[in-house]
Amino acid sequence: MFAKCLTRRQFINYGKLSFLFLLNSCSNVSKKIKISFQSSFYPESFKDSLPSGWKKENINFGDFQLEKNKTKLLNSDFTLINDGWINSINFEEFQDINDLFLFNKLDGRSKDFLNIFEENQRNKLLPIGIVPYAVIIKNNKDLITYAEKSWDFLLSSKLTGKVIFPRSPRIIMSIARKISGNNSLLKLKGQAMLFEDKNSLNWLINSDACVAILPYSLCFKYFKIDSRLSMVFPKTGVPLMWHFLLSKTKKNNGLLIEWVKSLESKKIIDKLVTQGWYLPIKNKYLQEKYYMKKHEVDISGPSKICWENSWSFSPLDDQEKLNLENLWNKSSSP
């Protein structure tokens, strides 16, 4: 009788302990650092570099008005965002981040780019990656040499109706300005098969398209499975996509610094670069990766002259947006 009573008491005590453990576990989950970002923009090597204890929240900035995306952003400690979506967030919700020693780790390229932002934005943006746009050519080896020299190759009669452009008019207009001759934007739009981002490579592979233009980090893996594809970076430069990190609170600064430091590992640097992601950090080994020769990697990135001629996009005010929209709309296909 005594043994049975003791067993029952033990059972109750075990139940209490289990309940306390469950409460503690829930508390730990709620305290776990959350970082939100649009997963499709980031190569696996970068996502793998994030501390395993951080909770990764996938957020779609394209559908930012959806309540679930707003909630994820609101509840996240850190947010990763590219320069194309900067205007969609409220900077008042974020803390200064560049007053940490992290600002001193940035290379000259990053500091120059940050200077184009207003001070209240500049202090809250930590550049964490640069991705160059690449030209992907299918089954046209004879185009490669021409494409390496300049963007003029896009006006070849062989490419009429066979080019897949990004959906960003601003990127297309910036490329048009690099093409010699008059009415380059008008001519360029006449070469388009479609304007696409997410599925541009699928369209290139499974259609009559010959060329696609998209971020390097989104296409590197296809070269290992499709020998028809070649990648080119014109010497006259390419558009650059910047990625930034923002912080909601300063209480996790120590963990943030620790993570940024870990990115300087040679192993991580090598993986990132081979997947089209360049860290904007002042580090000799890392900076050498910007100018690798073709024989040094499986897939070659931009040349030194290409990097020097490449361009970034500054934030637009409402009037500048309107001017660009008007210029785009006035240019119709022939």
C-alpha beads as a LAMMPS data file, in Angstrom:
LAMMPS data file: protein, C-alpha beads

334 atoms
333 bonds

1 atom types
1 bond types

-500.0 500.0 xlo xhi
-500.0 500.0 ylo yhi
-500.0 500.0 zlo zhi

Masses

1 110.0

Atoms # bond

1 1 1 0.000 0.000 0.000
2 1 1 2.827 2.344 0.964
3 1 1 4.705 1.520 -2.282
4 1 1 1.627 2.313 -4.376
5 1 1 1.106 5.626 -2.595
6 1 1 4.744 6.538 -3.077
7 1 1 4.520 5.720 -6.799
8 1 1 1.440 7.909 -7.138
9 1 1 3.226 10.778 -5.384
10 1 1 6.247 10.348 -7.620
11 1 1 3.979 10.415 -10.626
12 1 1 2.443 13.715 -9.509
13 1 1 5.874 15.197 -8.844
14 1 1 7.079 14.081 -12.244
15 1 1 4.014 15.747 -13.763
16 1 1 4.832 19.015 -12.000
17 1 1 8.438 18.881 -13.170
18 1 1 7.348 18.162 -16.740
19 1 1 4.974 21.111 -16.667
20 1 1 7.712 23.428 -15.386
21 1 1 10.093 22.110 -18.051
22 1 1 7.456 22.797 -20.727
23 1 1 6.968 26.363 -19.482
24 1 1 10.709 26.909 -19.443
25 1 1 11.045 25.520 -22.969
26 1 1 8.310 27.824 -24.232
27 1 1 10.050 30.739 -22.543
28 1 1 13.340 29.850 -24.238
29 1 1 11.637 29.636 -27.624
30 1 1 10.074 33.051 -27.157
31 1 1 13.501 34.480 -26.275
32 1 1 15.222 32.922 -29.274
33 1 1 16.714 35.544 -31.585
34 1 1 14.604 35.980 -34.703
35 1 1 15.969 37.156 -38.039
36 1 1 13.607 37.851 -40.941
37 1 1 14.555 37.844 -44.620
38 1 1 13.295 36.778 -48.027
39 1 1 14.891 33.358 -48.249
40 1 1 14.917 33.142 -52.066
41 1 1 17.398 36.037 -52.279
42 1 1 20.113 34.282 -50.273
43 1 1 22.456 31.430 -51.255
44 1 1 22.551 28.392 -48.999
45 1 1 26.095 29.197 -47.846
46 1 1 24.922 32.518 -46.433
47 1 1 21.869 31.020 -44.714
48 1 1 24.083 28.271 -43.281
49 1 1 26.375 30.933 -41.786
50 1 1 23.571 32.202 -39.529
51 1 1 23.867 30.888 -35.959
52 1 1 21.907 27.663 -35.508
53 1 1 20.175 29.065 -32.431
54 1 1 18.558 31.893 -34.388
55 1 1 15.022 31.441 -35.656
56 1 1 14.835 32.210 -39.368
57 1 1 11.617 33.901 -40.504
58 1 1 10.914 33.931 -44.254
59 1 1 9.282 37.197 -45.285
60 1 1 8.087 38.175 -48.759
61 1 1 8.708 41.877 -49.311
62 1 1 6.806 41.638 -52.585
63 1 1 3.642 40.941 -50.553
64 1 1 4.619 43.195 -47.702
65 1 1 1.077 44.429 -47.181
66 1 1 0.035 40.964 -45.998
67 1 1 -0.457 40.916 -42.237
68 1 1 1.709 37.819 -41.735
69 1 1 4.719 39.543 -43.297
70 1 1 4.225 42.689 -41.230
71 1 1 3.945 40.576 -38.075
72 1 1 7.166 38.695 -38.822
73 1 1 9.028 41.949 -39.382
74 1 1 7.587 43.500 -36.229
75 1 1 8.598 40.520 -34.070
76 1 1 12.101 40.041 -35.481
77 1 1 15.296 41.127 -33.727
78 1 1 17.195 41.438 -37.008
79 1 1 16.090 41.956 -40.604
80 1 1 17.953 41.324 -43.864
81 1 1 16.808 43.367 -46.840
82 1 1 18.117 44.301 -50.290
83 1 1 18.319 47.813 -51.670
84 1 1 15.250 47.312 -53.848
85 1 1 12.943 47.131 -50.810
86 1 1 14.544 49.775 -48.578
87 1 1 11.676 52.213 -49.070
88 1 1 9.124 49.654 -47.847
89 1 1 10.284 49.705 -44.221
90 1 1 9.927 52.256 -41.438
91 1 1 13.404 53.222 -40.253
92 1 1 11.982 54.590 -36.998
93 1 1 11.438 50.980 -35.880
94 1 1 15.167 50.181 -36.014
95 1 1 18.193 51.027 -33.893
96 1 1 21.497 52.576 -34.957
97 1 1 23.861 49.778 -35.839
98 1 1 26.912 51.463 -37.346
99 1 1 27.963 52.984 -34.029
100 1 1 29.334 49.537 -33.241
101 1 1 32.868 48.622 -34.226
102 1 1 31.225 46.976 -37.250
103 1 1 31.415 50.221 -39.245
104 1 1 35.203 50.110 -39.064
105 1 1 35.128 46.651 -40.626
106 1 1 33.421 47.887 -43.795
107 1 1 35.496 48.381 -46.936
108 1 1 35.679 51.655 -48.854
109 1 1 33.078 50.503 -51.372
110 1 1 30.501 50.065 -48.592
111 1 1 31.264 53.349 -46.863
112 1 1 30.987 55.234 -50.151
113 1 1 27.618 53.641 -50.855
114 1 1 26.287 54.378 -47.364
115 1 1 27.088 58.058 -47.857
116 1 1 24.300 58.386 -50.426
117 1 1 21.677 57.611 -47.751
118 1 1 20.196 60.120 -45.341
119 1 1 21.851 60.086 -41.929
120 1 1 18.892 58.510 -40.090
121 1 1 18.990 55.638 -42.598
122 1 1 22.760 55.373 -42.974
123 1 1 23.319 54.769 -39.261
124 1 1 20.847 51.872 -39.252
125 1 1 22.067 49.997 -42.339
126 1 1 24.890 47.478 -42.112
127 1 1 25.991 46.320 -45.593
128 1 1 26.283 42.553 -45.430
129 1 1 26.545 41.485 -49.072
130 1 1 27.006 42.612 -52.675
131 1 1 25.619 40.542 -55.545
132 1 1 26.544 41.486 -59.131
133 1 1 24.049 40.915 -61.925
134 1 1 25.189 38.373 -64.511
135 1 1 24.430 37.757 -68.174
136 1 1 23.468 34.134 -68.827
137 1 1 23.821 32.971 -72.429
138 1 1 22.342 29.734 -73.761
139 1 1 23.722 27.869 -76.786
140 1 1 25.457 30.927 -78.254
141 1 1 29.187 30.590 -77.643
142 1 1 29.864 33.115 -80.379
143 1 1 28.106 35.792 -78.311
144 1 1 30.390 35.428 -75.303
145 1 1 33.351 37.457 -76.598
146 1 1 31.003 40.189 -77.808
147 1 1 29.122 40.224 -74.499
148 1 1 32.314 40.434 -72.443
149 1 1 33.181 43.751 -74.105
150 1 1 29.973 45.729 -73.577
151 1 1 26.194 45.656 -73.278
152 1 1 25.878 46.554 -76.971
153 1 1 25.622 42.845 -77.739
154 1 1 21.998 42.898 -76.517
155 1 1 20.983 44.741 -79.692
156 1 1 22.122 41.907 -81.954
157 1 1 19.447 40.900 -84.472
158 1 1 19.919 37.294 -83.284
159 1 1 18.474 38.266 -79.905
160 1 1 15.311 40.025 -81.022
161 1 1 12.507 38.752 -78.816
162 1 1 14.890 36.357 -77.039
163 1 1 16.125 38.292 -74.003
164 1 1 14.709 37.833 -70.496
165 1 1 15.135 41.056 -68.540
166 1 1 14.617 41.708 -64.816
167 1 1 11.223 43.162 -63.934
168 1 1 12.917 46.321 -62.682
169 1 1 12.614 49.211 -65.191
170 1 1 15.363 50.990 -63.288
171 1 1 17.865 48.194 -63.943
172 1 1 16.929 48.029 -67.619
173 1 1 17.225 51.793 -68.028
174 1 1 20.641 51.744 -66.345
175 1 1 21.824 49.097 -68.816
176 1 1 20.404 51.130 -71.709
177 1 1 22.589 54.066 -70.658
178 1 1 25.639 51.828 -71.102
179 1 1 24.713 51.052 -74.737
180 1 1 26.108 53.296 -77.455
181 1 1 23.846 54.996 -79.988
182 1 1 20.488 56.741 -79.853
183 1 1 17.175 55.372 -78.543
184 1 1 18.965 52.563 -76.682
185 1 1 16.088 52.038 -74.224
186 1 1 13.563 51.810 -77.045
187 1 1 15.751 49.302 -78.896
188 1 1 16.463 47.339 -75.752
189 1 1 12.782 46.853 -74.939
190 1 1 12.289 45.618 -78.480
191 1 1 14.659 42.718 -77.713
192 1 1 12.621 41.494 -74.761
193 1 1 10.926 38.130 -74.643
194 1 1 9.588 38.882 -71.159
195 1 1 10.389 40.649 -67.902
196 1 1 10.817 38.137 -65.093
197 1 1 12.724 37.600 -61.851
198 1 1 11.876 34.414 -59.949
199 1 1 11.517 32.053 -62.924
200 1 1 13.839 33.670 -65.456
201 1 1 16.239 30.707 -65.602
202 1 1 13.413 28.217 -66.066
203 1 1 12.169 30.315 -68.958
204 1 1 15.666 30.505 -70.423
205 1 1 16.198 26.759 -70.213
206 1 1 12.739 25.719 -71.435
207 1 1 12.013 28.272 -74.170
208 1 1 13.548 29.859 -77.275
209 1 1 15.145 32.582 -75.164
210 1 1 18.899 33.025 -75.582
211 1 1 19.855 35.446 -72.807
212 1 1 18.748 36.168 -69.242
213 1 1 19.976 38.856 -66.851
214 1 1 19.743 38.096 -63.142
215 1 1 21.705 38.209 -59.851
216 1 1 24.772 35.974 -59.794
217 1 1 23.714 34.341 -56.502
218 1 1 20.483 33.052 -58.071
219 1 1 22.043 31.266 -61.017
220 1 1 25.450 29.806 -60.070
221 1 1 24.134 26.283 -59.376
222 1 1 22.638 25.858 -62.854
223 1 1 26.034 25.788 -64.543
224 1 1 26.842 22.468 -62.915
225 1 1 23.743 20.806 -64.357
226 1 1 23.338 22.466 -67.770
227 1 1 26.384 22.686 -70.046
228 1 1 24.477 24.877 -72.523
229 1 1 24.735 27.863 -70.192
230 1 1 27.565 30.393 -70.034
231 1 1 27.961 33.369 -67.706
232 1 1 29.375 36.755 -68.695
233 1 1 30.081 40.042 -66.913
234 1 1 30.558 42.892 -69.428
235 1 1 33.706 44.964 -68.870
236 1 1 31.615 48.130 -68.920
237 1 1 30.172 47.053 -65.568
238 1 1 27.013 45.442 -64.197
239 1 1 24.241 46.509 -61.788
240 1 1 24.962 45.638 -58.159
241 1 1 22.397 44.445 -55.614
242 1 1 23.222 45.381 -52.022
243 1 1 21.961 43.574 -48.946
244 1 1 21.742 45.149 -45.508
245 1 1 21.156 44.061 -41.946
246 1 1 18.956 46.111 -39.579
247 1 1 18.490 45.659 -35.838
248 1 1 15.426 46.265 -33.664
249 1 1 17.299 46.237 -30.357
250 1 1 20.811 46.707 -29.011
251 1 1 20.544 43.934 -26.424
252 1 1 21.847 41.345 -28.932
253 1 1 24.795 43.413 -30.189
254 1 1 27.336 40.974 -28.798
255 1 1 25.829 38.038 -30.700
256 1 1 25.584 40.151 -33.869
257 1 1 29.270 41.104 -33.682
258 1 1 30.212 37.478 -33.104
259 1 1 28.303 36.401 -36.216
260 1 1 29.823 39.125 -38.429
261 1 1 33.285 38.123 -37.235
262 1 1 32.574 34.504 -38.162
263 1 1 31.941 35.514 -41.788
264 1 1 35.648 36.305 -42.151
265 1 1 36.497 32.629 -41.951
266 1 1 38.318 31.648 -45.162
267 1 1 36.085 28.608 -45.482
268 1 1 32.925 30.722 -45.335
269 1 1 34.368 33.392 -47.661
270 1 1 35.231 30.749 -50.265
271 1 1 31.742 29.225 -50.127
272 1 1 30.013 32.597 -50.378
273 1 1 32.039 33.782 -53.364
274 1 1 31.510 30.571 -55.314
275 1 1 27.760 31.124 -54.797
276 1 1 27.858 34.711 -56.052
277 1 1 27.893 36.532 -52.707
278 1 1 30.594 39.106 -51.906
279 1 1 31.091 40.428 -48.383
280 1 1 31.735 44.212 -48.213
281 1 1 34.249 43.822 -45.382
282 1 1 37.794 45.161 -45.068
283 1 1 39.744 41.922 -45.168
284 1 1 42.723 41.214 -47.452
285 1 1 41.808 37.611 -48.230
286 1 1 38.200 38.579 -48.898
287 1 1 39.064 41.578 -51.086
288 1 1 41.260 39.388 -53.275
289 1 1 38.133 37.373 -54.092
290 1 1 36.746 40.351 -56.013
291 1 1 39.426 39.891 -58.648
292 1 1 39.872 36.141 -58.991
293 1 1 41.203 34.737 -62.242
294 1 1 39.119 32.200 -64.164
295 1 1 41.444 29.328 -63.352
296 1 1 41.139 29.990 -59.622
297 1 1 37.457 29.059 -59.330
298 1 1 34.977 26.800 -61.049
299 1 1 32.873 29.780 -62.103
300 1 1 34.464 33.171 -62.619
301 1 1 32.950 36.346 -61.214
302 1 1 33.373 39.893 -62.517
303 1 1 36.821 41.031 -63.622
304 1 1 38.632 43.902 -61.918
305 1 1 37.645 46.334 -64.667
306 1 1 34.032 45.162 -64.476
307 1 1 33.920 45.804 -60.717
308 1 1 35.396 49.259 -61.250
309 1 1 32.729 50.115 -63.840
310 1 1 29.785 48.577 -61.974
311 1 1 27.079 50.707 -60.405
312 1 1 24.710 50.772 -57.437
313 1 1 21.281 52.330 -57.021
314 1 1 20.594 55.185 -54.633
315 1 1 17.204 55.591 -52.884
316 1 1 14.590 57.471 -54.926
317 1 1 12.290 60.185 -53.696
318 1 1 8.723 60.427 -55.008
319 1 1 9.591 62.880 -57.782
320 1 1 12.479 60.745 -59.020
321 1 1 10.222 57.684 -59.081
322 1 1 7.656 59.590 -61.109
323 1 1 10.302 60.772 -63.576
324 1 1 11.552 57.216 -64.081
325 1 1 8.023 55.882 -64.561
326 1 1 7.318 58.561 -67.160
327 1 1 10.550 57.815 -69.014
328 1 1 9.767 54.086 -69.009
329 1 1 6.196 54.549 -70.185
330 1 1 7.203 56.921 -72.980
331 1 1 9.569 54.342 -74.420
332 1 1 7.413 51.800 -76.270
333 1 1 8.588 48.837 -78.286
334 1 1 9.029 49.500 -82.020

Bonds

1 1 1 2
2 1 2 3
3 1 3 4
4 1 4 5
5 1 5 6
6 1 6 7
7 1 7 8
8 1 8 9
9 1 9 10
10 1 10 11
11 1 11 12
12 1 12 13
13 1 13 14
14 1 14 15
15 1 15 16
16 1 16 17
17 1 17 18
18 1 18 19
19 1 19 20
20 1 20 21
21 1 21 22
22 1 22 23
23 1 23 24
24 1 24 25
25 1 25 26
26 1 26 27
27 1 27 28
28 1 28 29
29 1 29 30
30 1 30 31
31 1 31 32
32 1 32 33
33 1 33 34
34 1 34 35
35 1 35 36
36 1 36 37
37 1 37 38
38 1 38 39
39 1 39 40
40 1 40 41
41 1 41 42
42 1 42 43
43 1 43 44
44 1 44 45
45 1 45 46
46 1 46 47
47 1 47 48
48 1 48 49
49 1 49 50
50 1 50 51
51 1 51 52
52 1 52 53
53 1 53 54
54 1 54 55
55 1 55 56
56 1 56 57
57 1 57 58
58 1 58 59
59 1 59 60
60 1 60 61
61 1 61 62
62 1 62 63
63 1 63 64
64 1 64 65
65 1 65 66
66 1 66 67
67 1 67 68
68 1 68 69
69 1 69 70
70 1 70 71
71 1 71 72
72 1 72 73
73 1 73 74
74 1 74 75
75 1 75 76
76 1 76 77
77 1 77 78
78 1 78 79
79 1 79 80
80 1 80 81
81 1 81 82
82 1 82 83
83 1 83 84
84 1 84 85
85 1 85 86
86 1 86 87
87 1 87 88
88 1 88 89
89 1 89 90
90 1 90 91
91 1 91 92
92 1 92 93
93 1 93 94
94 1 94 95
95 1 95 96
96 1 96 97
97 1 97 98
98 1 98 99
99 1 99 100
100 1 100 101
101 1 101 102
102 1 102 103
103 1 103 104
104 1 104 105
105 1 105 106
106 1 106 107
107 1 107 108
108 1 108 109
109 1 109 110
110 1 110 111
111 1 111 112
112 1 112 113
113 1 113 114
114 1 114 115
115 1 115 116
116 1 116 117
117 1 117 118
118 1 118 119
119 1 119 120
120 1 120 121
121 1 121 122
122 1 122 123
123 1 123 124
124 1 124 125
125 1 125 126
126 1 126 127
127 1 127 128
128 1 128 129
129 1 129 130
130 1 130 131
131 1 131 132
132 1 132 133
133 1 133 134
134 1 134 135
135 1 135 136
136 1 136 137
137 1 137 138
138 1 138 139
139 1 139 140
140 1 140 141
141 1 141 142
142 1 142 143
143 1 143 144
144 1 144 145
145 1 145 146
146 1 146 147
147 1 147 148
148 1 148 149
149 1 149 150
150 1 150 151
151 1 151 152
152 1 152 153
153 1 153 154
154 1 154 155
155 1 155 156
156 1 156 157
157 1 157 158
158 1 158 159
159 1 159 160
160 1 160 161
161 1 161 162
162 1 162 163
163 1 163 164
164 1 164 165
165 1 165 166
166 1 166 167
167 1 167 168
168 1 168 169
169 1 169 170
170 1 170 171
171 1 171 172
172 1 172 173
173 1 173 174
174 1 174 175
175 1 175 176
176 1 176 177
177 1 177 178
178 1 178 179
179 1 179 180
180 1 180 181
181 1 181 182
182 1 182 183
183 1 183 184
184 1 184 185
185 1 185 186
186 1 186 187
187 1 187 188
188 1 188 189
189 1 189 190
190 1 190 191
191 1 191 192
192 1 192 193
193 1 193 194
194 1 194 195
195 1 195 196
196 1 196 197
197 1 197 198
198 1 198 199
199 1 199 200
200 1 200 201
201 1 201 202
202 1 202 203
203 1 203 204
204 1 204 205
205 1 205 206
206 1 206 207
207 1 207 208
208 1 208 209
209 1 209 210
210 1 210 211
211 1 211 212
212 1 212 213
213 1 213 214
214 1 214 215
215 1 215 216
216 1 216 217
217 1 217 218
218 1 218 219
219 1 219 220
220 1 220 221
221 1 221 222
222 1 222 223
223 1 223 224
224 1 224 225
225 1 225 226
226 1 226 227
227 1 227 228
228 1 228 229
229 1 229 230
230 1 230 231
231 1 231 232
232 1 232 233
233 1 233 234
234 1 234 235
235 1 235 236
236 1 236 237
237 1 237 238
238 1 238 239
239 1 239 240
240 1 240 241
241 1 241 242
242 1 242 243
243 1 243 244
244 1 244 245
245 1 245 246
246 1 246 247
247 1 247 248
248 1 248 249
249 1 249 250
250 1 250 251
251 1 251 252
252 1 252 253
253 1 253 254
254 1 254 255
255 1 255 256
256 1 256 257
257 1 257 258
258 1 258 259
259 1 259 260
260 1 260 261
261 1 261 262
262 1 262 263
263 1 263 264
264 1 264 265
265 1 265 266
266 1 266 267
267 1 267 268
268 1 268 269
269 1 269 270
270 1 270 271
271 1 271 272
272 1 272 273
273 1 273 274
274 1 274 275
275 1 275 276
276 1 276 277
277 1 277 278
278 1 278 279
279 1 279 280
280 1 280 281
281 1 281 282
282 1 282 283
283 1 283 284
284 1 284 285
285 1 285 286
286 1 286 287
287 1 287 288
288 1 288 289
289 1 289 290
290 1 290 291
291 1 291 292
292 1 292 293
293 1 293 294
294 1 294 295
295 1 295 296
296 1 296 297
297 1 297 298
298 1 298 299
299 1 299 300
300 1 300 301
301 1 301 302
302 1 302 303
303 1 303 304
304 1 304 305
305 1 305 306
306 1 306 307
307 1 307 308
308 1 308 309
309 1 309 310
310 1 310 311
311 1 311 312
312 1 312 313
313 1 313 314
314 1 314 315
315 1 315 316
316 1 316 317
317 1 317 318
318 1 318 319
319 1 319 320
320 1 320 321
321 1 321 322
322 1 322 323
323 1 323 324
324 1 324 325
325 1 325 326
326 1 326 327
327 1 327 328
328 1 328 329
329 1 329 330
330 1 330 331
331 1 331 332
332 1 332 333
333 1 333 334
